[in-house]
């Protein structure tokens, strides 16, 4: 590997010749050889948006020549598109402010801009990583701003559409199954009847609620820290910079970002991220309920409940031919476990910042983006590979309904609770139907029983 020599405030550093990053990036690579987790590409793209918006704002405010802004913006467009992705190698497990990653992008933009301008990479001329690319900024406001941008984009463009897709798939099944009467279950035991459509309506409503919760959490994400600089005072930035930069970011993303009202809060706490993680956790809990129900309803298929038939996507066993497993349910459940774990880390990270800076930003970024990605992908997969292909096992549904002793509930108004309980116990002890028990006890005639015990009337009284 060939190297060039670059300098920073601590001295000279050898930098790979084929990379655009500089001395501070190399120092971070050498000092933080921890784990394999890197900043997600969505976050790097968001950093590109921040740097472009800041360059344009600085130019509009006459803080440096428009030509510099154009050079920086050109490189930022490459970063936003993912073109320079191999120049962002730093570990999540670094300084809690993400300073090395802010300098990483500053160096990449500087050196690539110098190359475009025909200069010498590493010379810091005509674009300096600190004086130009980082002008009016600090790592302390750049990193949380990029975090909010990445999160807002992922929510709007991926998670919300994925949740809507799954919600709509469940809604279609709700309508398709609206006339299929089945036995309900509470405490894992037989209860009174409902329709399979009723059962799926609960799942659909959970997804409706999930979407409502995200929309309630978005306003805090749309508030941006940019312009706060080091501690929230905006030192070394123009009085109008914060508003102008936020407006540029809104224009570049098409999302309603605004400058945060209190910059001190924006740096020292990340409560909006913690709140959103709580929303993602709640969504994971909802999805866990749905996935667990569906895998149990499809269990067997002959020795379990067996009321649903899941798509046969792949063989389920390397030793048992013909076995089909609820693999999409299991994948979704594992995703939900990870999201719940991520939320614990985010809660701890959010609660442990000190004074004017929360210094857990990289782990907040990593976990919140991972949770959004996993939920988005798994909702799409669960919808496409499971829900859309579910079929009712009508014969098993009918069998389970007719065998259930909880149809006895319909008899309460006619023969009373005590006699109804006697009939149910006799049916269970003698392993006969409820109807046979009632007739043998002489509580009703067959015609009376048939007139009273109609599952459809128990669903729509």
C-alpha positions in Angstrom: 0.0 0.0 0.0 1.3 3.5 -0.9 0.9 6.3 1.6 1.0 10.1 1.6 1.8 12.2 4.7 -0.8 14.5 6.2 -0.6 16.7 9.3 -3.0 17.5 12.1 -2.6 19.3 15.4 -0.7 16.4 16.8 1.8 16.0 14.0 2.3 13.9 10.8 0.4 10.8 9.9 0.7 8.3 7.1 -2.5 8.1 5.1 -3.3 5.5 2.4 -2.9 7.2 -1.0 -6.1 5.8 -2.4 -8.3 7.3 0.3 -9.7 10.7 0.6 -9.8 10.8 4.4 -6.9 12.3 6.4 -4.9 12.3 9.6 -7.6 12.3 12.1 -9.4 9.4 10.5 -6.3 7.4 10.5 -5.7 8.2 14.2 -9.2 7.0 15.0 -8.7 3.8 13.0 -5.5 3.1 15.1 -7.0 4.1 18.5 -10.4 2.5 18.3 -10.0 -1.1 17.0 -13.2 -2.2 18.8 -15.8 -4.4 17.3 -17.1 -4.6 13.7 -19.9 -2.1 13.9 -19.5 0.9 11.6 -21.7 3.9 11.1 -24.6 2.9 8.9 -24.7 4.3 5.3 -27.9 6.1 6.0 -26.1 8.2 8.6 -23.2 8.9 6.4 -25.6 10.1 3.7 -27.3 12.3 6.3 -23.9 13.8 7.2 -23.5 14.6 3.5 -26.8 16.5 3.6 -25.7 18.4 6.7 -22.4 19.5 5.2 -24.0 20.5 1.9 -26.7 22.5 3.7 -24.1 24.2 5.9 -21.9 25.1 2.9 -24.9 26.6 1.1 -26.0 28.5 4.2 -22.5 29.9 4.7 -22.4 31.0 1.1 -25.8 32.7 1.4 -24.6 34.5 4.5 -21.4 35.7 2.6 -19.2 33.8 5.0 -17.1 32.3 2.2 -17.1 32.5 -1.6 -19.8 30.7 -3.5 -17.2 28.7 -5.4 -16.2 27.0 -2.2 -19.8 26.1 -1.5 -20.2 24.7 -5.0 -17.1 22.5 -4.5 -18.3 21.2 -1.1 -21.8 20.6 -2.4 -20.5 18.6 -5.4 -18.6 16.3 -3.1 -21.5 16.0 -0.7 -23.8 14.9 -3.6 -21.3 12.0 -4.2 -21.4 11.1 -0.5 -25.2 11.3 -0.3 -25.4 8.9 -3.3 -23.0 6.4 -1.6 -20.3 7.0 -4.2 -17.5 7.5 -1.6 -18.7 4.9 0.9 -15.3 3.1 1.3 -13.9 6.3 2.8 -15.9 6.0 6.0 -14.4 3.1 8.0 -14.7 4.3 11.6 -16.0 2.3 14.5 -19.1 3.1 16.4 -17.1 2.5 19.5 -15.2 5.8 19.6 -15.6 9.2 21.3 -19.1 9.7 22.5 -19.6 12.9 20.5 -18.7 11.3 17.2 -16.0 13.9 16.7 -13.7 11.5 14.7 -16.6 10.7 12.3 -17.3 14.4 11.8 -13.7 15.0 11.0 -13.7 11.9 8.8 -16.3 13.5 6.5 -14.7 16.9 6.7 -11.4 15.3 5.5 -13.1 13.3 2.7 -15.0 16.4 1.5 -11.8 18.5 1.7 -9.6 16.1 -0.2 -12.1 15.2 -2.8 -12.9 18.9 -3.5 -9.2 19.6 -3.7 -8.9 16.8 -6.3 -11.8 18.2 -8.3 -10.2 21.7 -8.2 -6.9 20.3 -9.5 -5.0 20.7 -6.3 -2.8 18.4 -4.2 -4.7 16.1 -1.9 -3.8 16.7 1.8 -2.8 20.4 1.1 -6.0 21.7 2.6 -6.1 24.2 -0.3 -8.5 25.4 -1.6 -10.9 23.6 0.8 -9.8 23.3 4.4 -11.5 20.5 6.5 -12.0 22.7 9.5 -12.1 26.2 8.3 -14.4 25.5 5.3 -16.2 22.2 5.5 -16.8 22.5 9.2 -17.4 26.3 9.2 -20.1 27.4 11.6 -20.3 23.9 13.0 -19.1 21.6 15.8 -19.2 17.8 16.0 -21.6 18.4 18.9 -24.3 19.8 16.6 -23.4 18.1 13.3 -23.7 14.5 14.7 -27.2 14.8 16.3 -28.5 16.8 13.3 -27.4 14.0 10.9 -28.9 11.5 13.3 -32.3 13.2 13.1 -32.1 13.5 9.4 -31.3 9.8 9.0 -34.0 8.7 11.3 -36.7 11.0 9.8 -35.8 9.7 6.3 -35.9 6.1 7.3 -39.2 6.5 9.1 -40.9 8.3 6.2 -39.4 6.3 3.3 -39.1 2.8 4.8 -40.8 2.0 8.1 -44.1 3.9 7.6 -44.6 2.4 4.1 -43.7 -1.1 5.5 -46.1 -0.8 8.4 -48.8 0.4 6.0 -48.1 -2.6 3.7 -48.5 -5.0 6.6 -51.5 -3.2 7.9 -53.2 -3.4 4.5 -52.3 -7.1 4.2 -53.9 -7.8 7.5 -56.9 -5.7 6.5 -57.4 -7.8 3.4 -57.4 -10.9 5.5 -59.8 -9.3 7.9 -62.3 -8.8 5.1 -61.6 -12.2 3.5 -62.2 -14.0 6.8 -65.1 -12.0 8.1 -67.7 -14.8 7.8 -65.5 -17.7 9.1 -66.8 -18.4 12.6 -64.2 -20.0 15.0 -63.7 -20.5 18.7 -62.1 -17.7 20.7 -59.4 -18.4 23.3 -58.5 -16.6 26.5 -55.9 -17.8 29.0 -54.9 -20.3 26.2 -58.2 -22.0 26.8 -61.4 -22.2 24.8 -63.7 -19.1 25.1 -66.8 -17.9 23.2 -66.8 -17.7 19.4 -65.7 -14.9 17.1 -64.9 -14.7 13.4 -61.4 -15.2 12.0 -61.9 -11.7 10.6 -62.5 -10.4 14.1 -59.2 -11.9 15.2 -57.3 -10.3 12.3 -59.0 -7.0 12.9 -57.1 -6.8 16.2 -53.9 -7.2 14.4 -54.8 -4.6 11.8 -55.7 -2.2 14.5 -52.4 -2.7 16.2 -50.7 -1.6 13.0 -53.0 1.4 12.8 -51.9 2.4 16.3 -48.3 1.8 15.4 -48.5 4.4 12.6 -50.3 6.8 14.8 -47.5 6.5 17.4 -44.8 7.2 14.8 -46.5 10.3 13.6 -46.7 11.6 17.1 -43.0 11.0 17.6 -41.9 12.7 14.4 -42.2 16.4 15.5 -39.3 16.0 17.9 -37.2 14.3 15.2 -37.8 17.2 12.9 -36.1 19.6 15.3 -32.4 20.1 14.4 -29.4 21.0 16.6 -27.4 22.6 13.8 -26.2 26.1 14.7 -25.7 25.1 18.4 -21.9 24.5 17.8 -20.0 23.5 20.9 -22.3 23.9 23.9 -25.5 25.4 22.5 -24.5 29.1 22.4 -23.8 29.1 18.7 -20.3 30.4 19.1 -18.4 30.9 15.8 -21.6 30.9 13.8 -23.7 33.7 12.2 -26.9 34.6 14.2 -29.0 33.5 11.1 -27.0 30.4 10.4 -29.1 27.9 12.4 -32.4 28.9 10.7 -30.9 29.1 7.3 -29.1 25.7 7.6 -32.3 24.0 8.9 -34.2 25.5 5.9 -31.6 24.2 3.5 -31.9 20.7 5.0 -35.6 20.8 4.7 -35.3 21.7 1.0 -32.8 19.0 0.3 -34.8 16.3 2.0 -38.4 17.4 1.3 -39.1 16.9 5.0 -40.3 19.6 7.5 -37.1 20.1 9.5 -36.8 23.2 11.7 -34.2 24.7 13.9 -34.7 23.5 17.4 -36.0 26.1 19.8 -33.5 25.3 22.6 -30.0 24.4 21.3 -28.8 23.5 24.8 -31.4 20.8 25.0 -30.5 19.6 21.5 -26.9 18.9 22.5 -27.2 17.8 26.1 -30.2 15.4 25.7 -31.6 13.2 23.1 -35.0 12.6 24.5 -36.7 12.6 21.1 -34.6 9.6 20.1 -35.4 7.9 23.4 -39.1 8.6 22.9 -38.9 7.3 19.3 -37.1 4.1 20.5 -40.0 3.6 22.9 -42.4 3.8 20.0 -40.3 1.3 18.1 -40.3 -0.9 21.2 -44.1 -0.7 21.3 -44.3 -1.6 17.7 -42.0 -4.6 18.3 -44.3 -5.7 21.1 -47.3 -5.5 18.8 -45.6 -7.4 16.1 -44.5 -10.1 18.6 -48.1 -10.6 19.6 -49.2 -11.0 16.0 -46.4 -13.3 15.1 -46.9 -15.5 18.1 -50.6 -15.8 17.6 -50.2 -16.7 13.9 -47.6 -19.4 14.6 -49.7 -20.9 17.3 -52.9 -20.8 15.2 -51.0 -22.7 12.5 -49.4 -25.1 14.9 -49.5 -28.8 14.1 -50.8 -29.0 11.5 -52.5 -32.1 12.8 -51.4 -32.3 16.4 -51.8 -28.6 17.2 -54.5 -25.9 16.7 -54.0 -26.0 12.9 -56.6 -23.4 12.1 -54.3 -21.4 9.7 -52.3 -22.8 6.8 -49.1 -20.8 6.3 -47.3 -20.6 2.9 -44.8 -23.4 2.3 -41.8 -21.2 1.6 -39.1 -23.7 2.2 -38.5 -27.2 3.7 -38.6 -26.9 7.5 -36.3 -29.7 8.5 -33.1 -31.4 7.3 -34.3 -34.7 8.8 -38.2 -34.7 8.7 -39.5 -34.6 5.1 -42.6 -32.5 4.5 -42.2 -30.4 7.6 -43.2 -26.7 7.2 -42.2 -24.3 9.9 -43.5 -20.7 10.7 -40.2 -19.2 9.7 -41.4 -15.7 8.9 -43.0 -15.6 12.4 -39.7 -16.7 13.9 -37.6 -14.2 12.0 -40.0 -11.4 13.0 -39.9 -12.4 16.6 -36.1 -12.4 16.6 -36.2 -8.9 15.1 -38.5 -7.8 17.9 -36.1 -9.2 20.5 -33.3 -7.1 19.0 -35.4 -4.0 18.9 -36.3 -4.4 22.6 -32.6 -4.9 23.4 -31.7 -1.8 21.4 -34.3 0.2 23.3 -32.6 -0.8 26.6 -29.3 0.5 25.3 -30.9 3.7 24.0 -32.5 4.3 27.4 -29.2 4.0 29.2 -27.4 6.1 26.6 -30.1 8.8 26.7 -30.0 9.0 30.5 -26.3 9.2 30.9 -25.1 12.3 29.1 -23.5 14.9 31.3 -23.9 18.7 31.4 -23.9 20.3 27.9 -23.3 17.2 25.9 -24.8 13.7 25.7 -21.7 11.7 24.9 -23.4 8.4 23.8 -24.3 9.6 20.3 -22.7 6.9 18.2 -24.5 4.0 20.0 -27.7 6.0 19.8 -27.3 6.3 16.1 -26.3 2.7 15.6 -29.2 1.2 17.6 -32.0 3.5 16.4 -31.1 3.0 12.7 -30.7 -0.7 13.2 -34.1 -0.9 14.9 -35.8 1.0 12.0 -34.0 -1.1 9.4 -35.0 -4.4 11.0 -38.6 -3.4 11.6 -38.9 -2.1 8.0 -37.4 -5.2 6.4 -39.2 -7.7 8.6 -42.7 -6.0 8.2 -42.2 -6.2 4.4 -41.1 -9.8 4.6 -43.8 -10.9 7.0 -46.5 -9.3 4.8 -45.2 -10.7 1.5 -44.0 -14.1 2.6 -46.6 -14.9 5.4 -49.7 -12.8 5.7 -50.6 -12.6 2.0 -50.4 -16.4 1.6 -52.3 -17.4 4.8 -55.3 -19.6 4.2 -58.0 -20.8 6.7 -58.2 -24.5 7.5 -62.0 -24.5 7.4 -62.5 -28.1 8.4 -60.2 -27.7 11.5 -61.9 -24.4 12.4 -65.3 -26.1 12.3 -64.1 -29.1 14.2 -62.6 -26.9 17.0 -65.7 -24.8 17.2 -68.1 -27.7 17.5 -66.0 -29.5 20.1 -65.7 -26.5 22.3 -67.6 -26.6 25.6 -67.6 -22.8 25.9 -70.7 -22.7 23.6 -72.4 -23.4 26.9 -72.2 -19.6 27.6 -75.2 -19.2 25.3 -77.3 -21.4 27.7 -76.8 -19.1 30.7 -79.8 -16.8 30.1 -82.1 -19.9 29.5 -81.1 -22.5 32.1 -78.8 -20.5 34.4 -75.1 -20.5 35.2 -75.3 -23.5 37.6 -77.1 -25.9 35.2 -74.8 -24.7 32.4 -71.8 -25.5 34.4 -73.1 -29.0 35.2 -73.7 -29.6 31.5 -70.2 -28.5 30.6 -68.7 -30.7 33.3 -70.6 -33.7 32.2 -69.6 -33.2 28.5 -66.0 -33.0 29.5 -66.0 -35.9 32.0 -67.9 -38.2 29.6 -66.1 -37.0 26.5 -69.4 -36.2 24.7 -70.6 -33.1 23.0 -72.3 -30.3 24.9 -75.5 -30.9 23.1 -75.5 -34.6 24.1 -74.8 -33.6 27.8 -77.7 -31.1 27.8 -80.1 -33.5 26.3 -79.1 -36.4 28.6 -79.6 -34.2 31.6 -83.0 -33.2 30.4 -82.3 -29.4 30.6 -83.6 -28.8 27.0 -85.1 -30.5 24.0 -83.1 -30.8 20.9 -85.1 -28.2 19.2 -84.7 -25.8 22.1 -80.9 -26.4 22.1 -80.6 -25.9 18.4 -82.5 -22.6 18.6 -80.4 -21.3 21.5 -76.8 -22.5 20.7 -76.1 -20.8 17.4 -72.5 -19.5 17.2 -73.5 -16.7 14.8 -75.7 -15.3 17.5 -72.9 -15.4 20.0 -70.8 -13.3 17.7 -73.4 -10.7 16.7 -76.0 -10.8 19.5 
